[in-house]
Amino acid sequence: SPHNIERLCSIAEAHSELGHKNEANAALDEAYAKDPGNPDILEADAKISLTTGQVPRANNIWRTGVARWRGGKNHDGGRGGACRHQILIRGRAAGA
């Protein structure tokens, strides 16, 4: 059910914010097992990767997963600008 996926993503993000890496990964693993490739899971995974300093992983998840699922368009509707996730990833990569 979509609500279970949303709940698992929220749990994963909360655990990540608290520094509970194993619990965050377990929640993501459970979500992936229920619905592999779900863009909400990919987005949560990318956000967690980004906030834990795994910038290349976050960027890879975004480029190969979320962006592809959204038809290759950015959140800006395909106008060519960077979405907020890409800006965050670029900022973290630059040490911001």
VENZI-V25428 format. One record per pair of residues at least 6 apart in sequence whose ideal C-beta (glycine too) atoms are under 6 Angstrom apart, sorted by the first residue. I is the first residue (numbers start at 1). J is the second residue. Records with the same first field share a line. If there is no record, write none. Layout:
BEGIN
I=J + J
END
This chain:
BEGIN
5=31 + 35 + 38 + 40
8=27 + 30 + 31
9=40 + 44
11=27
12=24 + 27 + 28 + 44
13=44
15=23 + 24
16=24 + 48
24=48
28=45
31=41
32=41
39=66 + 69
42=61 + 65 + 66
43=66
45=61
46=58 + 61 + 62
49=57 + 58
50=58 + 92
55=92 + 93
58=89
59=89
62=85
74=83
75=83
76=83
END
